[in-house]
Each structure stands twice: as structure tokens, then as C-alpha cells.
Amino acid sequence: MPAIGVLTLHIHVEDSHSLKDKRHVVKSLKDRLRERFNVSVAEIDGLESWQSAVVAAVTVSSDRVRAEQVLQAVEAHAATILGGALTASDVEWI
């Protein structure tokens, strides 16, 4: 059965002093996740905040096990990139 998984990443960019600073961090993360894992990635909340962002990564797979593996790898890689700036994450299934 097909599975659609949505990984939500909550990010706090403490060193950001402008939207431009934050967007640089978010864009870099989005580009790296897209390239490495072939997932769809978008900033979905915190668009006008200088220091916080919510980014969602979505994968579609023919089975849930594979989708879970992809999202776990995305989360681990995001944690490596962001370090302490990644404050929370969660997964939803559609």
C-alpha cells in the first residue's frame, strides 16, 4: 500500500539577525535534503520570523517501511547539518 510521510523540522537559528540570514540557512538545508534524498521540502511556518522556521520534507513510497527509512535518514542528516538549531521534529502519515 502506498505511503506518504511528512517530516516536520522545527528550527531555531540563534545567530540570525535578519530574514536574509535565516533564509540562507533554510535554503541551504532544503537544497541539501532535496539533492541527497529526493524528497520535496518547503518552509511551511515562521516565514516572517528572523530566528525560527518550520520545514517539512515529504516522501512518497510504495510501502511505509521504505518511507520511514527515508524520513529517518532525512532527520538524521538535518540534525547533523543544524546541530542544536534543530529543536523538534515529528512525522505524520497521510
ABEGO torsion letter per residue (X at the ends): XBBBBBBBBBBBBAABABAAAAAAAAAAAAAAAAAAAGBBBBBABGAABAABBBBBBBBBBABAAAAAAAAAAAAAAAAAAAEAABABBBBBBX
